[in-house]
C-alpha cells in the first residue's frame, strides 16, 4: 500500500529536498549507492552543472543512439 496522507507525502518530499540540498552544500552527492534514480535525477544539474549534463547526454547518445537502455530515466531531455 502506498502513501495515503497527502500531508505526509508533502512532508517526506520536503525532507528529501532538504537532505539533498544539504548534501550538495557540503560538497556531497545527490546519487545513491546504485546510481541516480527518478528521485534524484532532478538534482544532477545542481550537482554537476549544465555543461557536464550536456556531456553526459552526448556520451549516452553515442553509446545508445536509439535510447533503448533506461530511456529517459537518468538524463531526461533538457
Secondary structure, 3 states (H helix, E strand, C coil): CCCCCHHHHHHHHHHHHHHHHHHHHCCCCCCECCECCCCCHHHHHHHHCHHHHHHHHHHHHHHCCCCCCCCCCCCCCC
